Amino acid sequence: MIQRIDAGPRMSEASIHNGIVYLAGQVPEDTSLDIEGQTREVLAAIDALLAQAGSDKTRILRAQIFLADIADFAGMNRAWDAWVVPGNAPARATVEARLARPEWKVEIVVTAAI
């Protein structure tokens, strides 16, 4: 059985299967923020979706981070390091990528255990 959270015509914000929750890429809403602000906003959205799925950030297995500009790596890491729970950092990859909207600085995808 597959459970979908906030399913729309094109995508779901999250899908749950066999005790694993797969989140869609989360992006900032306030594009006027700098990289730290956009990252904090995305991490808050991840927290909310994980809670909806019955999980939390301590159960994240893997994170994929996409930066529009790799020069923002340090700023993104400041927000990430303040958010991640010590001893519970997931496997992670960070790459530079052209995002769907030019004003987005960051997009994050996570997979977590329930």
Phi, psi and omega in degrees: 000139178243130176253137180242139179251131180051053180287132177236185182291334183256325185199166172251150176289332177203152174230141181239131179207132177051042176077013178238137176249130181249115180268145170291165176300130180257134183233160181287153174268321181267097184281357177280348182286155173284182184300320179295317179294316178296320179295316178301319179296317179296318180295325176294321177295321177297315177305314183294316179293319178298319178298318178299327181274354181087027180229188175201175187296341177286349184251010178291129179269323187209140175231137175241123183244128179246122178249135176294330180221116183298344175296342178275005183305312182296317179295318176298317180297327177299314179292317180300310183298327177287337185266317186293142181277124180308135181085354181234025179291131181279170166298143187211145172229142177230129180224158171273135181207151173284120182270164186297331177237132185296338181277349175283132177261338186210146171221135183232135177242132176230154173235132184221154173280151176277000000 
